[in-house]
Amino acid sequence: MTTPIDLRSDTVTKPSAAMRDFIANCEVDDDVIDVDPTVGALQDLIAELTGKEAAIFMPSGTMTNQIGLRVHCRPGEEFICESGCHIYNYEQGAYASLSGLTPSLVEGENGILRPEQLHGTVKADNEHFAITRLLCLENTHNRGGGRVQPYEHVEQICQWAHENGLKTHLDGARLFNAVAATGISAKQWSSHFDTISICFSKGLGAPVGSALCGTKEQMYFARRHRKAFGGGMRQAGVIAAGALFALQNNIERMSDDHDNAQKLATMINATEGLSLPGPVDTNIVMMDIDETIGTAAALAGELDTQGVRCLALGPQRIRLVTHLDVSSTQVQTACEIIKDTVEEVLAGSRNLTGSGAQY
Ligand SMILES: *Cc1c(COP(=O)(O)O)cnc(C)c1O
């Protein structure tokens, strides 16, 4: 069988030969005792790109988000976030178990928040209530289907937050997808936030790592928390090099992934039984499955046997993600396989026997 076309996530990319070469030749040193030179170079570059004083490299976006929360909030305080966001849904509730925090949820439309939805969400100074300390946004929004938060919303929401004494944190795991989709620079987006978390191991294509960006003082505390959370890493240049290579080489090409996502969207619109729950802005495509076809998990299981890998994200929802390890030819092939499979199921000539997991 040919190699599967893996659309499960943009985290599945593998380091290219050029990236591996770059990694092999990077200088390293002990990043816990002081700073590994390659980690230092990566931190300087991402701080510059986001227009912040400093940045700290960490093993995952979960850690950069959780330490971002920890930097801003004390136990017993709350942060406002969108109810479909990664921090709330996919980080095990770590804000509660590790930092004693409560989320205050506001539901967006495909992850998009409108400024007026926030009004009145800062709790009064009253001993019955948690202290509202922080506002978090996610851009692009993963569960929302890779949607870009409209720039004017971000500007207004963050201005509202700061006027109301809140700090702001951006889960920018895929900020560079928002940059590619809008032409608005990472620095411009970041200017509205106190701290920003960036993932190198998503669309940028590095094997490991994320960074938290902010002021020097915030990053001093972030570095302390990173050690306490078990994220102090010794010759971390070995992994930071992949991230540095990704920043230097893989930003420009991200619009190719967005073009490929449009191909999937066009196929979905043209196939009976499939629909898009919202617009496709970047590299994530949500595909809703009519119940006459079966469940998302069963269809994902069947597609897997056909060489197309994807994830069921809800009972009737599949997520397809384009990235630098799937070519436009492969995406075209995936479109044909998905369309043919669904048409055969609806015509009664194929049964869905597979049962993939649901995320
Ligand atoms: C992937 C992701 C993260 C962090 O994930 P890790 O797997 O811990 O690196 C955070 N936020 C969003 C929106 C993500 O998609």
The ligand as an SDF file (V2000), in Angstrom:
LIG
                    3D

 15 15  0  0  0  0  0  0  0  0999 V2000
   -1.6350   22.0940   19.9740 C   0  0  0  0  0  0  0  0  0  0  0  0
   -2.1890   23.2390   20.6760 C   0  0  0  0  0  0  0  0  0  0  0  0
   -1.6850   23.6460   21.9240 C   0  0  0  0  0  0  0  0  0  0  0  0
   -0.5510   22.9780   22.6580 C   0  0  0  0  0  0  0  0  0  0  0  0
   -0.3390   21.6870   22.3860 O   0  0  0  0  0  0  0  0  0  0  0  0
    0.9060   20.8100   22.8060 P   0  0  0  0  0  0  0  0  0  0  0  0
    0.5490   19.5150   22.1660 O   0  0  0  0  0  0  0  0  0  0  0  0
    0.9320   20.7510   24.2810 O   0  0  0  0  0  0  0  0  0  0  0  0
    2.1480   21.4140   22.2470 O   0  0  0  0  0  0  0  0  0  0  0  0
   -2.2420   24.7670   22.4990 C   0  0  0  0  0  0  0  0  0  0  0  0
   -3.2240   25.4350   21.9040 N   0  0  0  0  0  0  0  0  0  0  0  0
   -3.7170   25.0880   20.7130 C   0  0  0  0  0  0  0  0  0  0  0  0
   -4.7830   25.9140   20.0900 C   0  0  0  0  0  0  0  0  0  0  0  0
   -3.2330   23.9700   20.0640 C   0  0  0  0  0  0  0  0  0  0  0  0
   -3.7480   23.6190   18.8860 O   0  0  0  0  0  0  0  0  0  0  0  0
  1  2  1  0
  2  3  1  0
  2 14  2  0
  3  4  1  0
  3 10  2  0
  4  5  1  0
  5  6  1  0
  6  7  2  0
  6  8  1  0
  6  9  1  0
 10 11  1  0
 11 12  2  0
 12 13  1  0
 12 14  1  0
 14 15  1  0
M  END
$$$$
